[in-house]
Amino acid sequence: MIILHPMNELHNTRSIALSILADILIKNHSRDESLKRYLSTEKHLSEQDRAFIFNIVMNTLRYKEVFDEITEKILNRPIQHINKDILLAIDIALAQTLTLDNIPLYASVFETIEGYKESKNRNSRSIGFLNYALRRITQNSSIDELFAQYQNQNRLIQKLQNHLCDELSEKEIIGIYKTSFQRPRTAIRINNKVIDTNDALKELHNNGISARSSEIVANAIILETDTPFARLYEILPAEGFTFQSELSQLAAYLLSLKKGYSLLDVCSGNQIKVGQIKELFPEDLEITSIDIKKNHRPIGRYIQADARNIRLDMQFDRILLDAPCSGLGTLAYNPEIKFRINRESIIRHSKIQYQILSNIGKYTKQGGRLLYSVCTITGSETEKNIMKFLEENREFEIINPVMNSSILRQYLTQEGFLRIFDYNNNSFFYALLERR
């Protein structure tokens, strides 16, 4: 495991990237938490350095299996026989060489070796091997050809096909896998009580940022230009926008909320959807949220509990169940998920989802509605769960959600599910149920 030397006050940017990646890929820590922990510790880093580290980390996660195939091919050595820390150093050098512009080859090799030297596990032999490996790999004339080839054919694709063959079509497996190579389009939700959406677009354009209104969600803006988050806070009022994906923003509209309704938000997380709903209905809803984690600044009534077995004292007009899932539809945002996905994790998630759905469903009022959502489209986590629930709860039925977008209507299945596959590199599933 890569650990930075405490004697070095200022760390090489590559050494910080190595530490973050080791945290994510070897120790299975959260990517966001690892990035936050290391970047907040290194106070000396400029915004440019932070952006550089972020890009190295993300591009390594996007293409690691491709880089590993290249390494194995050129070195003629199984990657299992290469130290994991050295392999990560090779990966970040390839991320710079093959995916980042304006970085000279000699700089990516030299600085990566210097960064590796800051790890506690390095020794003269491992440094020598890394030097040999990087020079042999980066000087190979077929490296660009191999980079293209292994994006279409590698061991991880084969693994995903084996684990997902009962869940998705082969075309969907390949399609979702390839979204992991794509940069996600950042979406922001505009709070029109603070700034008008058109005014926000003008401010962005005036500051050189290409952006457009969402075609499927009101008050959402899609950024076409890669923009540091800190820059957005300089342009727009902080209380005037929130980072939230387009497909996530749909939930507030699919619920068909009305004045005076009671709403239960299940698995509410950081309450980003409730925050959106409060912007749309500031004083007109009675909101209760449930999540297993503590919330220090809750919106409305908040209950910290396990939704699988919680007992409530009332029923609700609307229930939003944003169930924990495999996250397979978010590979553009979270490429590291592809290394962890397997048949067992999908079945485990589907069981948890059904336990929550089965328990929470009974708190839907007669005539009320429950919206089930997951950011994946695997059969076990979507249709199969819903059909099983309907079989065991005959008083519920599927109803078609009201949608103004012709784009969304093309994703509506014959059963009435909204199964969105690869829309702007994102996939999502919604099922709207009504209790008769």
C-alpha positions in Angstrom: 0.0 0.0 0.0 1.3 3.4 -0.9 1.9 5.7 2.1 3.5 9.1 1.7 6.6 9.8 3.7 5.8 12.2 6.5 9.2 13.8 6.1 8.1 15.3 2.8 6.1 18.5 3.4 5.3 19.1 -0.3 4.3 16.0 -2.2 4.6 15.3 -5.9 1.2 15.5 -7.5 1.7 12.0 -8.9 2.5 10.6 -5.5 -0.8 12.0 -4.2 -2.7 10.5 -7.1 -1.0 7.1 -6.4 -2.1 7.3 -2.8 -5.7 8.1 -3.7 -5.9 5.3 -6.3 -4.4 2.8 -3.8 -7.1 3.8 -1.4 -9.8 3.3 -4.0 -8.6 0.2 -5.8 -6.7 -1.7 -3.2 -8.4 -0.8 0.1 -11.9 -0.3 -1.6 -12.4 3.1 0.0 -14.9 5.6 -1.4 -13.5 7.6 -4.3 -15.1 10.9 -3.2 -13.9 10.4 0.4 -10.4 9.5 -0.6 -10.2 12.5 -3.0 -11.5 14.8 -0.3 -9.2 13.5 2.4 -6.0 13.8 0.4 -6.7 17.0 -1.3 -7.8 18.8 1.9 -4.6 17.6 3.6 -2.3 19.0 0.9 -2.9 22.7 1.6 -0.1 23.8 -0.7 -1.8 22.6 -3.9 -3.0 25.1 -6.4 -6.4 24.8 -8.1 -4.5 23.7 -11.2 -2.7 20.9 -9.3 -6.0 19.7 -7.8 -7.6 19.6 -11.2 -4.6 17.7 -12.5 -4.7 15.1 -9.7 -8.5 14.7 -10.2 -8.0 14.1 -13.9 -5.2 11.5 -13.4 -7.4 9.7 -10.8 -10.5 9.7 -13.0 -8.8 8.7 -16.2 -6.9 5.9 -14.5 -10.2 4.6 -13.1 -11.8 4.9 -16.6 -9.1 3.0 -18.4 -7.3 0.9 -15.8 -8.2 -2.5 -17.3 -7.1 -1.2 -20.7 -3.8 0.0 -19.3 -3.2 -3.3 -17.6 -3.8 -5.2 -20.8 -1.2 -2.9 -22.6 1.3 -3.5 -19.8 0.9 -7.2 -19.9 1.2 -7.3 -23.7 4.3 -5.1 -24.0 6.2 -6.5 -20.9 5.1 -10.1 -21.7 4.4 -10.5 -18.0 1.1 -11.4 -16.3 -0.1 -8.4 -14.2 -0.6 -10.7 -11.3 3.2 -11.0 -11.1 3.6 -7.2 -10.9 3.4 -5.4 -7.5 0.1 -3.6 -7.2 1.7 -0.3 -6.3 4.1 -0.5 -9.3 1.1 -1.4 -11.5 -0.8 1.7 -10.3 2.3 3.9 -11.1 2.4 2.4 -14.6 -1.4 3.1 -14.9 -1.1 6.8 -14.0 1.8 7.3 -16.4 -0.3 5.8 -19.2 -3.2 8.0 -18.1 -1.0 11.0 -18.7 0.5 9.7 -21.9 -2.7 8.5 -23.6 -5.5 10.6 -22.2 -4.2 14.0 -21.1 -3.0 16.7 -23.5 0.1 18.9 -23.3 2.1 16.6 -21.1 5.5 15.6 -22.7 6.3 11.9 -22.6 9.5 12.5 -20.6 7.6 14.5 -18.0 4.9 11.8 -17.4 7.6 9.1 -17.0 10.1 11.2 -14.9 7.4 12.7 -12.6 5.7 9.4 -12.1 8.9 7.7 -11.0 9.6 10.7 -8.7 6.1 10.3 -7.2 6.6 6.6 -6.7 9.9 7.3 -4.8 7.8 9.0 -2.1 6.1 5.8 -1.1 7.3 3.8 1.9 7.3 0.5 0.0 9.8 1.6 -2.7 13.3 0.3 -2.9 16.0 0.5 -5.4 14.9 -2.7 -7.1 11.2 -1.6 -7.4 12.2 1.8 -8.7 14.5 0.2 -11.2 11.8 -2.1 -12.5 9.3 0.8 -12.7 11.8 2.8 -14.7 12.4 -0.1 -17.1 8.7 -0.8 -17.5 7.7 2.7 -18.2 10.4 3.3 -20.8 9.6 0.1 -22.5 5.9 0.7 -22.5 5.8 4.3 -23.5 8.4 3.9 -26.2 6.5 1.1 -27.9 5.3 2.1 -31.4 2.0 0.2 -31.1 0.8 1.8 -27.9 -1.9 3.9 -29.5 -3.2 1.0 -31.5 -3.2 -1.2 -28.4 -5.1 1.5 -26.5 -7.9 1.5 -29.1 -7.9 -2.3 -29.3 -8.3 -3.0 -25.6 -11.1 -0.6 -25.2 -13.2 -3.1 -27.3 -11.7 -6.4 -26.1 -10.4 -7.1 -22.6 -10.8 -9.4 -19.7 -13.1 -7.1 -17.8 -15.6 -7.0 -20.6 -15.6 -10.8 -20.6 -16.1 -10.8 -16.8 -19.1 -8.4 -17.1 -20.6 -10.5 -19.8 -20.4 -13.6 -17.6 -21.9 -11.9 -14.6 -24.6 -9.8 -16.4 -25.8 -12.2 -19.1 -29.0 -12.9 -17.1 -29.6 -9.2 -16.4 -29.0 -7.3 -19.6 -28.7 -7.9 -23.3 -25.1 -8.2 -24.8 -25.6 -4.8 -26.5 -26.6 -3.2 -23.2 -23.6 -4.7 -21.4 -21.2 -3.3 -24.0 -23.1 0.0 -24.1 -23.0 0.5 -20.3 -19.4 -0.6 -20.1 -18.3 1.9 -22.7 -20.0 4.8 -20.8 -17.2 4.3 -18.2 -14.8 5.8 -20.8 -16.9 8.9 -21.2 -16.7 12.2 -19.3 -20.1 12.8 -17.7 -22.0 15.9 -18.6 -22.4 17.9 -15.4 -26.0 19.0 -14.7 -27.0 21.7 -12.3 -30.4 22.3 -10.9 -31.4 26.0 -10.9 -33.4 27.5 -8.0 -35.6 30.0 -9.8 -36.4 31.7 -6.5 -32.8 32.9 -6.5 -31.9 33.2 -10.2 -33.9 32.6 -13.4 -32.7 29.7 -15.6 -32.2 31.9 -18.6 -30.3 34.4 -16.6 -28.0 31.6 -15.3 -27.4 30.5 -18.9 -26.5 34.0 -19.9 -24.0 34.4 -17.0 -22.4 31.1 -17.9 -22.1 32.0 -21.6 -20.7 35.5 -20.7 -18.0 33.7 -18.8 -17.0 31.4 -21.6 -18.8 28.3 -20.4 -20.9 26.4 -23.0 -24.2 25.3 -21.5 -27.7 24.5 -22.5 -31.1 23.9 -21.0 -32.1 20.3 -20.3 -34.4 18.7 -22.8 -36.1 16.5 -20.2 -36.2 18.5 -17.0 -37.3 22.0 -16.2 -34.8 24.3 -14.5 -31.8 22.1 -15.3 -28.7 23.3 -17.1 -26.2 20.9 -18.8 -22.6 22.1 -18.9 -20.9 21.3 -22.2 -17.6 22.7 -21.0 -15.5 21.0 -18.4 -15.6 23.6 -15.6 -14.1 23.5 -12.1 -16.8 23.5 -9.5 -15.1 26.4 -7.7 -15.5 28.5 -10.9 -19.2 28.0 -11.0 -19.5 29.4 -7.5 -17.7 32.5 -8.7 -20.2 33.0 -11.5 -23.6 31.9 -10.0 -25.0 32.5 -6.5 -24.2 29.5 -4.3 -27.8 29.2 -3.2 -29.0 29.4 -6.8 -27.8 26.0 -8.0 -27.2 22.4 -7.0 -25.3 19.7 -8.7 -27.8 16.9 -9.6 -28.0 14.6 -12.6 -30.8 15.1 -15.1 -32.3 11.7 -14.5 -32.2 12.1 -10.7 -34.1 15.4 -11.1 -37.0 13.6 -12.8 -38.3 12.1 -9.6 -39.7 15.4 -8.3 -41.9 15.7 -11.5 -42.9 12.0 -11.8 -44.4 12.1 -8.3 -47.2 14.6 -9.5 -47.1 16.4 -6.2 -49.9 18.7 -5.1 -50.4 21.2 -2.4 -51.0 19.7 1.0 -49.7 16.2 0.2 -47.7 14.2 2.7 -44.4 12.8 1.2 -42.1 10.1 2.5 -38.6 10.1 1.1 -37.0 6.7 1.7 -33.2 6.2 1.6 -33.0 10.0 1.4 -29.1 10.2 1.6 -28.1 13.8 1.6 -31.8 14.8 0.8 -30.9 16.2 -2.6 -34.3 15.2 -4.1 -36.1 16.7 -1.1 -34.1 19.9 -1.5 -35.4 20.1 -5.1 -39.0 19.4 -4.0 -38.8 22.1 -1.4 -37.7 24.6 -4.1 -40.8 23.6 -6.1 -43.2 23.4 -3.1 -41.7 25.6 -0.4 -44.4 25.5 2.2 -47.1 23.2 0.8 -45.9 19.7 1.7 -45.5 17.6 4.8 -42.2 15.9 4.3 -40.7 12.9 6.2 -37.3 11.4 5.3 -35.8 8.1 6.3 -32.1 7.1 6.0 -29.8 4.8 7.8 -27.2 7.5 8.2 -27.4 10.5 10.6 -28.3 13.9 9.1 -27.1 17.0 11.0 -29.1 19.5 8.9 -32.3 17.7 7.9 -35.1 19.1 5.8 -38.4 18.4 7.4 -39.0 15.5 9.7 -36.0 13.1 9.6 -35.9 9.6 11.0 -32.6 7.7 11.2 -33.5 4.1 10.7 -33.2 1.0 8.6 -36.0 1.2 6.0 -36.2 -2.6 5.8 -37.9 -2.9 9.2 -39.0 0.6 10.3 -42.5 1.0 11.8 -44.3 4.3 11.0 -47.4 5.8 12.6 -49.0 7.2 9.4 -49.5 6.7 5.7 -48.5 9.0 2.9 -49.9 10.5 -0.3 -46.6 10.0 -2.0 -43.6 7.8 -1.3 -40.2 8.2 -3.1 -38.1 5.1 -2.7 -34.6 5.8 -4.1 -33.3 2.4 -3.3 -29.6 1.5 -2.8 -28.4 -0.3 -6.0 -25.4 -1.5 -8.0 -25.0 1.9 -9.6 -24.3 0.3 -12.9 -26.1 3.2 -14.7 -23.6 5.7 -13.4 -20.3 4.4 -14.8 -19.5 7.7 -16.5 -19.6 9.3 -13.0 -18.3 6.3 -11.0 -16.1 4.2 -13.3 -14.6 2.3 -10.4 -17.9 0.5 -10.0 -17.1 -1.7 -13.0 -14.3 -3.4 -11.1 -16.6 -4.4 -8.2 -19.7 -5.5 -10.1 -20.6 -9.1 -10.1 -23.6 -11.4 -10.0 -23.5 -11.7 -6.2 -23.5 -7.9 -5.6 -26.5 -7.5 -7.9 -28.5 -10.2 -6.1 -27.5 -8.8 -2.7 -28.8 -5.3 -3.8 -32.0 -6.7 -5.2 -32.8 -8.5 -1.9 -32.2 -5.3 0.1 -34.3 -3.3 -2.4 -37.2 -5.8 -2.1 -37.1 -5.9 1.7 -37.4 -2.1 1.7 -40.1 -2.0 -0.9 -42.1 -4.7 0.8 -42.0 -2.9 4.2 -42.5 0.7 3.0 -45.3 -0.1 0.5 -47.8 -0.5 3.3 -47.4 3.1 4.3 -48.9 4.3 1.0 -52.4 5.7 1.4 -55.3 4.3 -0.7 -55.1 6.3 -3.9 -51.6 7.2 -3.1 -48.5 6.6 -5.2 -45.1 5.0 -4.6 -42.2 5.9 -7.0 -39.4 3.3 -7.1 -36.1 4.5 -8.5 -32.6 3.0 -9.0 -29.7 4.2 -11.1 -29.3 0.9 -12.8 -31.3 -1.2 -15.3 -30.4 -4.8 -14.3 -33.5 -7.0 -14.4 -33.1 -8.2 -10.8 -33.0 -4.7 -9.4 -35.8 -3.3 -11.5 -38.6 -5.2 -13.3 -38.2 -8.4 -11.3 -38.5 -6.6 -8.0 -41.6 -4.7 -9.1 -43.4 -7.7 -10.5 -42.7 -9.8 -7.4 -44.1 -6.9 -5.3 -47.2 -6.6 -7.4 -47.8 -10.4 -7.1 -47.7 -10.2 -3.3 -49.5 -6.9 -3.0 -52.5 -7.0 -5.4 -53.9 -3.7 -4.2 -51.0 -2.0 -6.2 -50.9 -1.4 -9.9 -48.4 0.2 -12.3 -49.5 3.5 -13.8 -47.9 5.5 -16.6 -46.1 8.6 -15.3 -47.1 12.0 -16.7 -44.3 13.2 -19.0 -44.1 16.2 -21.2 -40.9 15.1 -22.9 -41.1 13.1 -26.1 -37.6 12.0 -25.4 -38.6 10.3 -22.2 -41.7 8.7 -23.7 -39.5 6.5 -26.0 -38.1 4.9 -22.9 -41.5 3.8 -21.5 -41.9 0.0 -21.7 -45.1 -1.9 -22.5 -45.5 -2.6 -18.8 -45.3 1.1 -17.9 -41.8 1.2 -16.6 -39.5 4.1 -17.4 -36.3 2.2 -18.3 -33.8 4.8 -19.5 -30.7 3.3 -21.2 -27.7 5.4 -21.9 -29.2 8.8 -22.0 -26.2 11.2 -22.0 -24.1 8.3 -20.7 -26.4 7.6 -17.8 -29.0 4.9 -17.2 -32.0 4.9 -14.7 -35.1 3.0 -13.9 -38.4 4.4 -12.5 -41.6 2.5 -11.6 -44.7 4.4 -10.5 -47.2 2.3 -8.5 -50.6 3.4 -7.2 -52.5 1.8 -4.3 -56.1 1.1 -5.2 
